[in-house]
Structure formats: structure tokens, C-alpha cells
Amino acid sequence: MQQTICALATGAGGAVAIVRLSGPQACSLLCQLTRRSAAPEPRKQTLCTIYDGADPLDRCLVTYFQAPHSFTGEDVVEFALHASPYVKGRLLELLCAHGATPAKRGEFSQRAFLNGKMDLVEAQGLCDLIASGNKAAHKLAMDSLDGKLSNRVEEIKKRLSELLAQIEVRLDDVDEEMTPLSDEFIRQEITAVLEHIKALADTFSVGKYIKDGLKTAIVGAPNSGKSSLLNALVGFDRAIVSDQSGTTRDTVEETLEINGQKIILTDTAGIRDHALDPAEKEGMRRSHRAMETADLILFVLDASRPLTPEEQALWQDIRRQNKRTVIVWNKTDLPSARPSLEHEEAYARAEVSCKTGAGFDALKKLLTADLTEAKTADGLMISNLRHYEALLRAQTELESALIRLQAQAGGEIYAEHLRGALRYLQDLIGEVTPDDVLGIIFSKFCMGK
């Protein structure tokens, strides 16, 4: 925290690059490189010339943010200069030569957290915002960055803290001057907090798909129209389509946005009993692996012909996966010979024609249906595994407290479980997070943030 750090804050490409400087020497380094006698007026851009010895390096716009009114809470300087690789690299060299140190990944954000400019949930929301690639992931990140998720956790923590305080003050009341709390009141309060935690934790199963993308495997027999389905969904010829069966020998992956959600589609090789050659055999092995690792399976069937024994066997395999599955009846533009599929009524179904485009609006709604439903009453969701694990641990402690309360254990016993739950909630927002954990969290940030 006593060292001044610097880093490039913008990616490759573009005409303008930003170099960020933060720490106690930021103002003096600015003056040295621009030959100014004093720092420019805070929070206003100033045109300056950066000097490399006697020669000018670049003319750029400089913004000075005086502590504590900056992103990190320290003195911060941002140079908006021409995006020449030489100019960017040389400015960083000059800053380091005059006493600055190259910033580590996420070090600016870590300093903002340590200086109380944001809590850990908000910091991770910032990281997610930079990585967000679709509308839904962007909203999740903004809810964290804007403090909405932190506020919800604080509300839960406050209610639990107030209950714990009432219990502890009575534990210290050796003269029994205070009115005892009834077991029913304590049970109601713990249950209420537990329900709030469960509601938030239950959104993770969908929140992680929104953040990372819903991995969707397109499976079926050869020539059922899997590659045509992929091409129709992505809007261009991503996979080779042929009347000859077994054209696809390897998995083909493409990422797209459907109804504001990130979908990772994987077209797989057709699965049948007998492979024609080793390449097709390896393709089918990869198809099974894609199906096993998928979050959603699209089982594509040709509605213009009866089911084959291979498709019946594949259907049994899909059902054993016990994953969300959509049955896609393809080629509905041809005369129908659609057979019955065992337990088909228990699964979502879509009828499409890759040739005419019929049925694709309904299919897209099915793909994203579950991603818009799992959220709390005010629309909050979690997508971070660390948050989820902290909530689960807090939930376990509260459940243990209820068991102890039911067993008429002493107040000291179930109060300790309440303290444990409170510690996990504090860890979630970063109040008690160890330094080594912080290092791991912020190392996942991009450079310059």
C-alpha cells in the first residue's frame, strides 16, 4: 500500500490508451514526467506533454484524482495517450524508472477494497462486469457492483446480529433481570433468516449459467439435422451440412446470445452402433463426453421417419443423464411419420424445420426459459461460487442452531452456531476474509483493474 503502482488500463486496439498510476508518489511522478511545478486541478482533464529525458514522448490528456476521492482511495493519475505500442511501453518504463512498480492483476481494485471504497461483493461485481458478454450477465454484475447484493446480505446479517445480541445479553444476565426470550421467538427469527439465505442460495444454479453460459449439447443420430440446427440458431453456416450421414466427425462449438442469455452450443457427431472408421468412433466418444458435461441437451429427431433402435438406445442414455432436455423434432416441412417416444410428455418439446425456419422462436424460448425464472422476489441472483459456498455454510450453521434449539440445548450452544453463520456472511462481503484468499480473488481480475 506504500508503493505506487502503474499499469495499462486499456486493451489492445483503438487510437487512445490509458495508463493508470496509483499511490503516494502519483502526483510527484506526474510532475516529473510533465515538468509541471504542481499537479493539475483534480478531476479535470489537462493537456500535458510527457518528456523522455530532453525529448517529448507524447502530448496527452491527464486526469488527477486526489485521495480519497478516487477509485482506489489513493492519489490516482490517468494518462490518456496515443495508443502507440512504443509510447505505452515507454511511459510505463519511465514511471518504473522514477519509482513506480508494475501493478499485479486486480491490484487497483484490491486497494479500493482495502481502502473501503467497495466491499468484496462489489469488487467481484466489477470483475464480472468487465467479463460480461450478454445482457443477463451484465445485469448480474451491475447488481453486485451497485451494492444491491451487498445490501441484501447486510439486511440478513443485521437481523441475525440483532437476534444474537438479544441472546448473548441474556447469557450474561446472571441475575436474570431481563425477560427471557421464548424458544418460539428464537425459532421464528432463525427460520426467517434461514429462508432469506436459502432463497438467495437457490438462485446460484441458474446464476452461474447466466454468468458463464449455458452449455448445450446437440445430440442425435446421423443425418437427423444437428448441424443444420446449429447453423439455423447461430445464423450462418458454422457446421458442414450434407445429405451423407456422419459428416460431423468432431464437436463444433459456437457461442451466441438468445433472449439476452449466453448459450454455448456444441454440435456433436451422430451416434450410431457401428462406426465406419476410427475418426467417426472418436467423434462419437466426444459426443458422449459433450453430453455428460452439458447443462442442457437438445435431442434432435427426424420427424419424417420412424425411430431407429440406435435412437431408442440414445434416448435411454439421455434419460439416465437426468439433465434438462429439450426434444427437437426436426424436418417438420416433410410428410410426418413422427413416432411416439417413451415418456416424451415429461420433457420440453419443439417442432422445427431447419429448412423453412418454422418453430425456432418457440425453441429459443425453451432454451432460456429456466434462466429467467430463478431469482429472488426483488430480482437478485448470485453467480459466484464463493458467495454460494458462504451462503451454504451459513445455512448449515442455522440449521444446526434449530436442531440444538429443538433439543433444548443451552443458549451457549445454539448461539455459537449463530456466530458461525454470521462469520460466513461477513466473509461473503469481505469483512473477515484472510489475505491469502484476497490474493486469489483479485488475481482473477484483468491487468489494470
ABEGO torsion letter per residue (X at the ends): XABBBBBBABBBEEABBBBBBBEAAAAAAAAAAAGBABBBBBGBBBBBBBBBEABBABBBBBBBBBOABBAAGBBBBBBBBBABAAAAAAAAAAAAAAGBBBBBBGAAAAAAAAAGABBAAAAAAAAAAAABABAAAAAAAAAAAAGAAAAAAAAAAAAAAAAAAAAAAAAABAAGABBBBBAAAAAAAAAAAAAAAAAAAAAAAAAAAAAAEBBBBBBEBBGAGAAAAAAAAAGBBABBBBABBGABABBBBBBBBBGGBBBBBBBBBBBBABBABAAAAAAAAAAAAAAAABABBBBBBBAABBBBAAAAAAAAAAAAAGBBBBBBBBGAABBBABBBBBGAAABBBBBBBAAAGBGAAAAAAAAAAAAAABBBAAGBBBABAAAAAAAAAAAAAAAAAAAAAAAGBBAAAAAAAAAAAAAAAAAAAGAABBAAAAAAAAAABBBGX
